[in-house]
């Protein structure tokens, strides 16, 4: 390839990100609609020529490949050295006596609410166990049982999730905690 003398050395070696070098038949140049710069002409000789410098294609390819040959080898060599691979032995395994706490979250379900499954999933993804209980309101006895059950669960578990909490659990964007939300609701 003979490089055009109209192309300066600065242009030839400047970074041209996104530029494409394409070989186009000279009879087709008139059909190209996009702006382009002709940088050279393909010749029969296997070399790059610019002004008075000429580089053989084999030499150029060798220099281009060998630059990173040590880092990304393209030539495979047969290894004859045997690699020692001893069997790993763990020896004694230490088990910690102090286990990581896994909180249990109580999620009450009242008539008309429908986010208990999403809330439970969010808490479980965060590493908690969940207990979902439905508040039964069909008759007075069911209501008393539900109140007793909720009271028992609320006193035995440190975390609970109410309807006001569930939006915060789902979004994780609301900076207020549930206590702040409840106090706002009471005002």
BELPE-V365160 format. One record per residue. N is the residue number from 1. PHI is phi in whole degrees, -180 to 180 (none if undefined). NEAR is the number of other C-alpha atoms within 8 Angstrom. Layout:
[[N/PHI/NEAR] [N/PHI/NEAR]]
//
This chain:
[[1/none/12] [2/-100/10] [3/-83/12] [4/-61/10] [5/-74/7] [6/-73/4] [7/-87/9] [8/-75/7] [9/-62/6] [10/-62/6] [11/-65/7] [12/-65/7] [13/-107/6] [14/-75/6] [15/-66/4] [16/-130/5] [17/-63/4] [18/86/4] [19/-80/5] [20/-120/4] [21/-102/4] [22/-128/4] [23/-90/5] [24/-126/6] [25/-59/6] [26/-59/5] [27/-75/5] [28/-101/8] [29/-59/8] [30/-67/6] [31/-82/5] [32/-74/7] [33/-91/5] [34/-78/4] [35/-69/5] [36/-149/4] [37/-125/4] [38/-79/5] [39/-102/7] [40/-179/8] [41/-131/8] [42/-78/7] [43/-118/7] [44/-74/5] [45/-75/5] [46/-89/8] [47/-159/9] [48/-100/11] [49/-128/11] [50/-141/10] [51/50/6] [52/-102/5] [53/-105/6] [54/-136/8] [55/-122/9] [56/-64/9] [57/-61/9] [58/-66/6] [59/-65/8] [60/-62/9] [61/-65/8] [62/-64/8] [63/-64/8] [64/-64/7] [65/-74/8] [66/-73/8] [67/-56/7] [68/-112/8] [69/-60/9] [70/-69/7] [71/-85/5] [72/-123/6] [73/-66/8] [74/-106/5] [75/-107/4] [76/-89/5] [77/-115/4] [78/-83/4] [79/-80/4] [80/-109/4] [81/-78/4] [82/-81/4] [83/-93/4] [84/-79/4] [85/-128/4] [86/-71/4] [87/-77/4] [88/-79/4] [89/-124/4] [90/-76/5] [91/69/4] [92/-82/4] [93/-104/5] [94/-91/4] [95/-111/4] [96/-68/5] [97/-75/4] [98/-92/4] [99/-82/5] [100/-75/4] [101/-69/4] [102/-122/7] [103/-67/9] [104/-112/11] [105/-109/14] [106/-92/14] [107/-116/13] [108/-79/13] [109/-117/11] [110/-102/8] [111/-56/5] [112/96/4] [113/-98/8] [114/-147/6] [115/-114/8] [116/-65/12] [117/-70/7] [118/-66/8] [119/-64/12] [120/-61/11] [121/-61/8] [122/-64/10] [123/-66/13] [124/-66/10] [125/-62/7] [126/-82/6] [127/103/8] [128/-100/11] [129/-90/10] [130/-127/11] [131/-124/8] [132/-108/10] [133/-128/9] [134/-90/8] [135/-81/11] [136/-91/8] [137/-129/7] [138/-74/6] [139/-150/6] [140/-62/7] [141/-63/6] [142/-63/10] [143/-65/12] [144/-60/8] [145/-61/8] [146/-64/11] [147/-62/9] [148/-62/8] [149/-63/8] [150/-64/10] [151/-61/8] [152/-61/8] [153/-70/9] [154/-68/11] [155/-81/7] [156/-92/6] [157/-125/10] [158/-80/9] [159/-116/9] [160/-141/10] [161/-130/12] [162/-108/8] [163/-57/8] [164/-66/10] [165/-78/11] [166/-62/12] [167/-66/8] [168/-65/11] [169/-62/10] [170/-72/9] [171/-80/7] [172/58/7] [173/-108/5] [174/-77/7] [175/-74/5] [176/-74/7] [177/-90/9] [178/-64/8] [179/-64/7] [180/-64/8] [181/-64/11] [182/-65/9] [183/-69/8] [184/-67/7] [185/-66/6] [186/-76/5] [187/-72/4]]
//
